[in-house]
Amino acid sequence: MQVLILSLLLFSFSAHAATKPCHIDGFASEVQCGQIERPLNPRDPSSKKIQIHYMVLQAQDRNKLADPVFMLAGGPGQSAINVASWAQGPLNKLQRRRDLVFVDQRGTGRSAPLECPETQDLSKIADAEWGIVALKSCKAQLQKLPYGDLRFFTTAIAVQDLEAVRKNEGYPAINLLGVSYGTRVGLEYLRQYPQALRRVVLDGIVPPDYALSGSDLQKSLDSLFSDCSRDAACQKAYPQLAQNWRELLASMPKSTALKHPRLSTEATVNMSRDTVLGMVSAVLYSPLNSSGLPFAITEAKAGRFNPLLALSGMTALPNPGNIAVGMHYSVWCAEEAARLPLAVEKDDFGRFRTETYRKVCADWPRGEVPAAFYTIPKSPQPVLLLSGGLDPVTPPAHAAHVAQALGAKARQVVLGKSGHGMLMQSCVDDLVYRFINAEDAQKTDLSCVKPIPRPVVWVLPK
């Protein structure tokens, strides 16, 4: 018994010997912070070093379990530490007996960040070409950083940093919870280190073997139009919604007066077709935000773009979910640029997305990506895949494809009228808790997830 107690004490000590108390925005009390030194180029241990930062929310109960939950943020480019205060809510039950670990992926947050300056200038926000020029300028500045070799920020390398954190903290095995791009990170960790995993939860799946596509954005918008045509109130308020959208795009470019929704500054700008597509793309991620889209499209067709600007979030204050843009393109240009689909004339969103990445990635340094990265091996561990039926970027078909590749231990849950990100929807947080806690994950009851209606379309009050 004395040996057992001593072993438990040693494990408790080793699991946090590398961290120290710290204060993080969004948390009233102290949390644990740690960092490890990693070579910028893992193949050359003598190369320049970077610091990988992470945060641990310690288990609340004394009889804690040895396997923590690692939260993998989205983007690419989100800081896991910055979104930790948001994630703590749905993961609160898991924290009772398990540590929650948030690692800032290299290029994000506190880990050798690759950030590009943002602008609040309305004339620049509405100029898609200015954004391309600004990114090229930012790239030149990033390359001057001590860690500015942008070839070494790929997903495959970042996963090796995760494994180093696991070892540094002394965790024998971990559970992964990946959201959006974090699902691609989770799948790559599963490929490289299956022996270090116990359970995997993937929310909004980005398959490694699927190229980027804008067609799902169009499908999401078409679904909104279709649902509007079947809803009496929406049809009465916006009887020509789909036609208004087509006519709006055909009328671009258009000169219009914009007013900043926060700063109240004004500017007359030349609104381009690509800017409109970019704004609508951002709105479609959330069905709640999309409920205002029929009004915003109708107003934009009449030359009034302020509702669409506000809905898009392009003028929002910096927030924990902000993207480190330099890291975003360092990852995507390495992993996606070589397989960008050919632009299809009638696929507005596909053409917009493809051309944007093609322009930026034309001279962006590209890291080496192993061929095996684009494969999905059979999973020896249980995997839960979560999808929103209205998701404009990671639709249920992505999860179905990955589930089939992972094999018998993968299970998929679809929430019909939800968008991108399921963790805050319905009973999903409780489902994730039970899936990770269960002795036999295959027997977890998934029936609590019930379809929810699309949010009611917003109509201007009389």
C-alpha positions in Angstrom: 0.0 0.0 0.0 2.9 2.4 0.8 4.4 1.7 -2.6 1.1 2.4 -4.3 0.7 5.7 -2.4 4.2 6.7 -3.2 3.7 5.8 -6.9 0.6 8.0 -7.0 2.3 10.9 -5.4 5.2 10.6 -7.8 2.8 10.6 -10.8 1.0 13.6 -9.4 4.3 15.5 -9.0 5.7 14.5 -12.4 2.5 15.4 -14.2 3.0 19.1 -13.3 6.7 19.3 -12.4 7.1 21.3 -15.7 4.4 23.9 -15.0 4.0 26.9 -12.7 1.1 29.1 -11.6 0.2 31.9 -14.0 -2.6 34.3 -14.8 -4.4 34.0 -18.1 -7.1 36.4 -19.4 -10.6 34.9 -18.9 -9.7 33.0 -15.7 -10.3 34.6 -12.3 -7.9 32.3 -10.5 -4.4 31.0 -11.2 -3.9 28.2 -13.8 -0.8 26.2 -14.6 1.5 27.3 -17.5 4.4 25.5 -19.1 6.7 25.7 -22.0 9.1 23.5 -23.8 12.0 24.3 -26.2 11.7 22.8 -29.7 13.9 23.0 -32.8 12.3 25.1 -35.5 13.4 22.3 -37.9 12.8 19.0 -36.2 15.2 17.2 -38.6 18.0 19.5 -37.4 18.2 19.5 -33.6 20.9 22.2 -33.8 18.6 24.6 -35.7 17.0 27.7 -34.1 14.8 27.0 -31.1 11.3 28.1 -30.4 9.2 27.9 -27.3 6.0 26.0 -27.3 3.6 27.3 -24.6 0.8 25.4 -23.0 -1.7 25.8 -20.2 -3.1 23.1 -17.9 -6.5 23.4 -16.0 -5.9 20.8 -13.3 -8.5 18.2 -12.4 -10.8 19.4 -9.6 -11.1 16.1 -7.7 -8.3 14.5 -5.7 -8.9 11.1 -7.3 -7.9 12.4 -10.7 -7.5 10.2 -13.8 -4.2 9.9 -15.5 -5.4 10.6 -19.1 -6.1 14.4 -19.7 -8.0 16.0 -22.5 -6.0 18.0 -25.0 -8.0 20.7 -26.8 -6.9 21.4 -30.4 -8.0 24.8 -31.7 -9.2 25.6 -35.2 -8.1 28.0 -38.0 -5.5 27.1 -38.9 -4.2 29.9 -36.7 -6.2 30.0 -33.4 -4.5 30.0 -30.1 -5.7 27.1 -27.9 -4.8 29.1 -24.7 -6.8 32.1 -25.9 -10.0 30.0 -26.5 -9.6 28.0 -23.3 -11.9 30.2 -21.3 -14.6 29.5 -23.9 -13.9 25.8 -24.0 -13.9 25.4 -20.2 -17.7 25.7 -20.0 -18.6 22.6 -22.2 -15.6 20.7 -20.8 -16.3 21.5 -17.2 -17.6 18.0 -16.3 -14.5 16.4 -17.9 -12.3 18.6 -15.7 -13.7 17.1 -12.5 -11.3 14.2 -12.8 -9.1 15.0 -15.8 -6.6 17.8 -16.6 -7.5 20.0 -19.6 -4.5 20.9 -21.6 -4.3 23.7 -24.2 -1.2 23.9 -26.4 -0.6 26.9 -28.5 0.4 25.4 -31.8 3.6 26.8 -33.3 2.8 30.0 -35.1 -0.1 30.9 -32.8 -0.6 32.6 -29.5 2.5 32.6 -27.4 4.3 29.9 -29.5 6.5 31.7 -32.1 3.4 33.7 -33.4 3.0 34.5 -37.0 0.5 37.4 -36.8 -0.3 40.0 -39.4 -1.6 43.4 -38.5 -5.4 44.0 -38.8 -7.0 47.2 -40.1 -10.1 49.1 -39.1 -9.9 51.2 -42.3 -13.2 50.7 -44.1 -11.7 51.5 -47.5 -9.2 48.7 -47.0 -11.6 46.2 -45.5 -13.7 46.4 -48.6 -10.8 46.0 -51.0 -10.0 42.3 -51.6 -6.9 43.1 -53.6 -5.5 45.3 -50.9 -5.7 42.3 -48.6 -3.5 40.3 -51.0 -0.9 43.0 -51.1 -1.0 43.4 -47.3 -0.4 39.7 -46.8 2.7 39.8 -49.1 4.0 42.7 -47.0 3.3 40.8 -43.8 5.1 37.8 -45.1 8.3 39.8 -45.7 8.1 41.1 -42.1 7.5 37.6 -40.7 10.6 36.3 -42.5 12.7 38.8 -40.6 11.8 37.2 -37.2 14.3 34.9 -35.5 12.0 32.0 -36.3 10.9 33.4 -39.7 11.5 30.3 -41.8 7.9 29.8 -42.7 8.5 26.2 -44.0 8.5 24.7 -40.5 4.9 25.4 -39.4 3.1 22.5 -40.9 0.6 20.3 -39.2 2.9 17.2 -39.2 5.6 19.1 -37.4 3.1 20.7 -34.9 1.9 17.3 -33.9 5.4 16.4 -32.9 5.3 19.4 -30.6 2.1 18.0 -29.0 3.8 14.7 -28.4 6.7 16.5 -26.7 4.3 18.3 -24.4 2.6 15.0 -23.5 6.0 13.5 -22.6 7.1 16.6 -20.7 4.0 16.4 -18.5 4.4 12.7 -17.9 0.9 11.7 -19.2 0.8 8.0 -20.2 -2.0 8.5 -22.7 -4.3 11.4 -23.7 -7.7 12.1 -25.1 -7.9 14.5 -28.0 -10.7 17.0 -28.7 -10.2 18.7 -32.1 -12.4 21.5 -33.5 -12.5 22.4 -37.2 -8.8 22.5 -38.4 -8.0 20.9 -35.0 -9.6 17.8 -36.4 -6.9 17.6 -39.0 -4.3 18.0 -36.2 -6.1 15.2 -34.3 -6.1 12.9 -37.3 -2.4 13.5 -37.9 -1.6 12.8 -34.2 -3.6 9.6 -34.5 -1.5 8.7 -37.6 1.8 9.4 -35.9 1.2 8.4 -32.3 -1.7 6.0 -32.0 -0.2 4.3 -29.0 -0.4 7.6 -27.0 -4.2 8.0 -27.5 -7.2 6.7 -25.5 -10.1 8.5 -27.1 -10.6 11.1 -29.9 -13.4 13.5 -30.5 -13.5 15.4 -33.8 -15.9 18.4 -34.2 -16.3 19.7 -37.8 -14.0 17.4 -39.7 -11.3 18.6 -42.1 -10.1 15.4 -43.9 -6.4 15.3 -44.8 -7.2 13.7 -48.2 -9.9 16.2 -49.2 -8.9 19.4 -51.1 -10.4 22.7 -50.1 -13.7 23.4 -51.9 -16.1 26.3 -52.0 -19.0 24.2 -53.2 -20.1 23.5 -49.6 -20.5 27.2 -49.0 -22.8 27.4 -52.0 -24.8 24.4 -50.8 -25.2 26.1 -47.4 -26.5 29.3 -49.0 -28.8 27.4 -51.3 -30.2 25.6 -48.2 -31.0 29.0 -46.7 -32.8 30.0 -49.8 -34.7 26.7 -50.0 -35.7 26.9 -46.3 -36.9 30.5 -46.8 -39.1 29.6 -49.7 -40.9 27.0 -47.5 -41.3 29.3 -44.5 -44.3 31.6 -44.8 -42.9 34.5 -42.9 -39.6 34.4 -44.7 -41.2 34.0 -48.1 -43.5 37.0 -47.4 -40.6 39.2 -46.3 -38.1 38.1 -48.9 -40.0 36.6 -51.9 -37.2 36.9 -54.4 -34.2 36.1 -52.2 -32.3 33.8 -54.5 -32.9 36.1 -57.5 -31.8 39.1 -55.4 -28.5 37.3 -54.6 -27.8 36.6 -58.2 -28.6 40.2 -59.2 -26.4 41.5 -56.4 -23.4 39.6 -57.6 -24.1 40.6 -61.2 -24.1 44.3 -60.2 -20.7 44.2 -58.7 -18.5 46.3 -58.4 -20.6 49.0 -56.8 -19.8 52.2 -55.1 -21.4 52.5 -51.7 -21.2 54.4 -48.4 -20.1 52.2 -45.4 -20.3 53.1 -41.8 -18.2 51.3 -39.2 -20.6 49.6 -36.8 -18.4 50.3 -33.8 -16.3 53.4 -34.6 -19.0 55.2 -36.6 -16.4 56.2 -39.1 -17.6 56.5 -42.7 -16.1 55.9 -46.1 -17.2 55.6 -49.7 -15.8 52.4 -51.1 -16.0 50.4 -54.3 -17.5 47.1 -53.1 -16.2 44.2 -55.2 -17.8 40.8 -55.9 -15.1 39.0 -54.0 -15.6 41.2 -50.9 -19.3 40.3 -50.9 -18.5 36.6 -51.3 -16.0 36.8 -48.4 -18.5 38.6 -46.1 -21.3 36.1 -46.9 -18.8 33.2 -46.4 -18.1 34.4 -42.8 -21.8 34.7 -42.0 -22.7 31.2 -43.2 -20.6 29.5 -40.5 -23.4 30.2 -37.9 -27.1 29.5 -38.6 -27.9 32.2 -36.0 -26.0 34.8 -37.9 -27.4 33.4 -41.2 -30.9 34.3 -39.9 -30.0 37.9 -40.7 -28.6 37.1 -44.1 -31.9 37.4 -46.1 -32.3 41.0 -44.8 -28.6 41.8 -45.4 -28.7 40.5 -49.0 -31.9 42.4 -49.7 -30.4 45.6 -48.4 -27.1 45.1 -50.3 -29.0 44.7 -53.5 -30.5 48.1 -52.8 -27.0 49.5 -52.4 -26.9 49.4 -48.6 -24.1 47.1 -47.4 -23.9 48.1 -43.7 -26.0 45.1 -42.4 -23.8 42.6 -44.3 -20.6 44.3 -43.0 -21.9 44.1 -39.4 -23.0 40.5 -39.8 -19.6 39.4 -41.3 -17.7 40.4 -38.2 -15.0 42.0 -40.3 -15.0 45.1 -38.0 -15.3 43.2 -34.7 -12.8 43.9 -31.9 -9.9 41.5 -31.6 -11.1 38.4 -29.7 -9.8 35.1 -28.4 -10.7 33.3 -31.6 -8.6 35.6 -33.8 -6.4 33.9 -36.4 -2.7 34.2 -36.7 -2.8 34.8 -40.4 0.8 34.1 -41.1 0.5 30.7 -39.5 -2.7 30.1 -41.4 -1.1 30.5 -44.8 2.1 28.8 -43.8 0.0 25.7 -43.1 -2.5 25.9 -45.9 0.0 26.9 -48.6 2.1 23.9 -47.7 -0.7 21.4 -47.5 -3.4 22.6 -49.9 -1.8 24.9 -52.6 -0.6 22.0 -54.8 -4.1 20.5 -55.0 -6.3 23.6 -55.3 -9.2 22.7 -57.6 -9.7 24.5 -60.9 -12.0 27.4 -60.7 -15.5 26.7 -62.0 -17.2 29.7 -63.6 -20.6 29.0 -62.0 -19.1 28.2 -58.6 -18.7 31.7 -57.1 -17.5 30.7 -53.7 -15.1 28.0 -55.1 -13.6 30.5 -57.5 -13.2 33.2 -54.8 -11.6 30.8 -52.3 -9.3 29.1 -54.9 -8.1 32.4 -56.4 -7.5 33.9 -53.0 -5.3 31.1 -51.9 -3.6 30.8 -55.3 -2.6 34.5 -55.2 -1.3 34.3 -51.7 0.5 31.0 -52.0 2.2 31.8 -55.3 5.3 33.1 -53.5 4.6 31.9 -49.9 7.3 29.5 -48.6 6.0 25.9 -48.5 7.1 23.3 -46.0 7.6 19.7 -46.9 4.5 17.5 -46.3 5.0 13.7 -46.1 2.8 11.7 -48.5 1.4 9.7 -45.6 -0.1 12.9 -44.2 -2.8 12.7 -46.8 -3.9 9.2 -45.6 -6.3 8.1 -42.9 -5.2 4.8 -41.1 -7.5 2.5 -39.3 -7.9 3.7 -35.7 -7.1 1.4 -32.8 -8.9 3.8 -30.5 -12.6 4.9 -30.4 -13.3 8.1 -32.3 -16.4 10.3 -32.1 -17.1 12.5 -35.2 -19.5 15.5 -34.8 -21.1 17.3 -37.8 -23.6 20.1 -38.4 -26.0 19.6 -41.3 -25.7 23.2 -42.4 -21.9 23.4 -41.9 -20.6 25.4 -45.0 -17.0 24.2 -44.7 -16.9 20.8 -43.0 -20.3 19.1 -43.9 -21.4 15.7 -42.7 -20.1 14.0 -45.8 -16.5 14.8 -44.7 -17.1 13.0 -41.4 -18.8 10.0 -43.1 -15.7 9.7 -45.3 -13.3 9.8 -42.4 -15.4 7.5 -40.3 -15.3 4.8 -43.0 -11.6 5.2 -43.3 -11.0 5.0 -39.5 -13.0 1.7 -39.3 -15.2 0.0 -36.8 -14.3 2.2 -33.8 -15.5 5.4 -35.4 -19.0 6.8 -34.7 -20.6 9.8 -36.4 -23.3 12.1 -35.0 -25.1 14.7 -37.2 -27.1 17.6 -35.9 -29.3 18.5 -38.9 -29.9 22.3 -38.7 -26.6 23.3 -36.9 -23.6 24.9 -38.5 -19.8 24.8 -37.8 -18.9 23.6 -34.3 -21.2 21.3 -32.3 -19.7 21.4 -28.8 -22.2 24.1 -27.6 -25.2 22.5 -29.3 -28.0 20.3 -27.8 -26.5 17.8 -25.4 -23.2 17.4 -27.3 -21.1 18.5 -24.3 -22.7 15.7 -22.2 -22.3 13.2 -25.0 -18.6 14.0 -25.3 -18.2 13.6 -21.5 -19.9 10.2 -21.5 -17.9 9.1 -24.6 -14.6 9.9 -23.0 -15.6 8.5 -19.6 -17.2 5.3 -20.7 -15.4 2.0 -20.1 -16.7 0.9 -23.5 -17.0 3.9 -25.8 -18.8 1.8 -28.4 -21.7 1.4 -26.1 -22.1 5.2 -25.5 -25.8 6.1 -26.1 -25.9 8.8 -28.8 -29.7 9.2 -28.8 -29.7 12.4 -26.7 -28.8 14.4 -29.8 -32.0 15.6 -31.3 -32.6 17.8 -34.4 -33.0 21.5 -33.7 -34.8 23.9 -36.0 -33.0 26.6 -38.1 -33.2 29.9 -36.2 -36.1 32.1 -37.3 -35.2 34.5 -40.1 -34.9 38.1 -39.0 -37.4 40.5 -40.4 -37.2 44.3 -40.0 -39.9 45.4 -37.5 -42.6 47.6 -38.9 
